[in-house]
Amino acid sequence: MNKRNILGWSGIFMCIFSIFFAIWAGGWWGIVGGVILAVEGLKVDPINSMWVGIGILRFVAAGVIGWFSFAVLFSFGSLLLHMADV
């Protein structure tokens, strides 16, 4: 394997990984985790307003988190593909 082949495969892997990581970061961590955190904050006897606030913030910012993580990882993957001249 030469250097161009390794760069090409690494770039393809990073572009594919960016899709799955963005779905996890925006979907699971942001939306599901945010809702769970807000609900847990409401269930405790004295309501934990910090958990509720952070949960709502995670839910609201889920799209931005997903798109930003996708953009950063995909740009590095495409840079590797460009360096490999694929």
C-alpha positions as CSV (number, residue, x, y, z in Angstrom):
1,M,0.0,0.0,0.0
2,N,1.3,3.3,-0.9
3,K,0.6,6.7,0.7
4,R,-2.1,7.7,-1.8
5,N,-4.0,4.5,-1.2
6,I,-3.9,4.9,2.5
7,L,-5.0,8.6,2.3
8,G,-7.8,7.7,-0.1
9,W,-9.2,4.9,2.1
10,S,-8.8,7.1,5.2
11,G,-10.7,9.9,3.5
12,I,-13.6,7.6,2.4
13,F,-13.8,6.2,5.9
14,M,-13.8,9.6,7.5
15,C,-16.6,10.8,5.2
16,I,-18.7,7.8,6.0
17,F,-17.9,8.1,9.7
18,S,-19.0,11.8,9.6
19,I,-22.5,10.8,8.7
20,F,-22.9,8.3,11.5
21,F,-21.3,10.6,14.0
22,A,-23.5,13.5,13.1
23,I,-26.6,11.3,13.5
24,W,-25.4,10.1,16.9
25,A,-24.4,13.6,18.1
26,G,-27.5,15.4,16.9
27,G,-30.0,12.7,17.2
28,W,-29.1,10.5,20.2
29,W,-27.0,12.8,22.3
30,G,-28.8,16.0,21.5
31,I,-32.5,15.1,21.2
32,V,-32.9,11.9,23.2
33,G,-30.3,12.8,25.8
34,G,-31.7,16.3,26.2
35,V,-35.3,15.1,26.7
36,I,-34.1,12.4,29.2
37,L,-32.1,15.0,31.1
38,A,-35.0,17.5,31.3
39,V,-37.5,14.8,32.4
40,E,-35.1,13.5,35.1
41,G,-34.7,17.1,36.3
42,L,-38.4,17.5,36.6
43,K,-38.9,14.1,38.4
44,V,-36.7,14.8,41.4
45,D,-38.4,16.2,44.5
46,P,-36.9,19.7,44.5
47,I,-36.9,20.3,40.7
48,N,-33.4,20.6,39.4
49,S,-33.6,23.6,37.2
50,M,-30.0,23.2,35.9
51,W,-30.8,19.7,34.5
52,V,-34.0,21.0,32.9
53,G,-32.1,24.0,31.4
54,I,-29.3,21.9,30.0
55,G,-31.7,19.3,28.7
56,I,-33.7,22.0,26.8
57,L,-30.5,23.6,25.5
58,R,-29.3,20.2,24.2
59,F,-32.6,19.6,22.6
60,V,-32.7,23.0,20.9
61,A,-29.0,22.8,19.8
62,A,-29.2,19.3,18.5
63,G,-29.4,20.3,14.8
64,V,-26.5,22.7,15.1
65,I,-24.4,20.1,16.9
66,G,-25.2,17.5,14.2
67,W,-24.5,19.7,11.3
68,F,-21.3,21.1,12.8
69,S,-19.8,17.7,13.6
70,F,-20.7,16.5,10.1
71,A,-19.1,19.6,8.5
72,V,-15.9,19.3,10.4
73,L,-15.4,15.6,9.9
74,F,-16.5,15.6,6.3
75,S,-14.2,18.5,5.4
76,F,-11.2,16.6,6.8
77,G,-12.3,13.5,4.9
78,S,-12.6,15.4,1.7
79,L,-9.3,17.0,2.3
80,L,-7.7,13.6,2.6
81,L,-9.4,12.5,-0.6
82,H,-8.1,15.6,-2.4
83,M,-4.6,14.9,-1.1
84,A,-4.8,11.3,-2.5
85,D,-6.0,12.6,-5.9
86,V,-9.0,10.2,-5.9
